[in-house]
Amino acid sequence: MFDESFTKLEINEIAPIIDVINNKIEGSTFDPLETTILAIDVPFYSGYRFLSISDYATSPPLQRFAFQKNNSDNFIIIDWTYNTIYSINKESPINLNDENILEYVRFFFSYVKGRHGRFIICESMSNIEWKDEPIDDVRKKINEILKPLEIKEKRTDGTYEIKSLMMLKDALFNVDIFVEPNGNITMSNHEIMIENLPVIDLSF
């Protein structure tokens, strides 16, 4: 998601984190000896790092994502709503610029699910989870359509307009993403490119 690599935490770092996380979640809890935590500093937040917490010894595997503030016991668990991210945007506060705006957009849509499911940004074929291999003509057409996120415009009020291709359920479409300086996101100008693709529905 981010340009930098995640760092794998050692067991002496994992145990105190798991103590706090287990108190914040309902249901199954993480076993420090079986849990892997990957951490990365976030380019658009100051003093926060993002944690990917996984325990594959359980069935089904247990996974959570969280922000940790200043290496403290202050954790914010991702609950897949935009409200969680917007609250961090306000508290941090968020700092968006030409260098990190696209990473923020990728992050936002990776960890937010809307009422219709999750919008999956498609910059290459690797972003698409196929249920059945598409026929050659379809694969060729998609390859011709897909392209990386692109800054279309930065307005005088600091709002970015981003050109994007996205997947929702089985449809690939063009959409303009608008990101305000406070990190709030809206979308408009949807144009469906291809429908009924043989993909795994990752919306939920």
Secondary structure, 3 states (H helix, E strand, C coil): CCCCCCEECCHHHHHHHHHHHHHHCCCCCCCCCCEEEEEEECCCCCCEEEEEEEECCCCCCEEEEEEEECCCCCEEECCCCHHHHHHHHHHCCCCCCCCCHHHHHHHHHHCCCECCECCEECCCHHHCCECCCCCHHHHHHHHHHCCCCEEEEECCCCCEEEEEEEEECCEEEEEEEEECCCCCEEEEEEEEEECCCCECCCCC
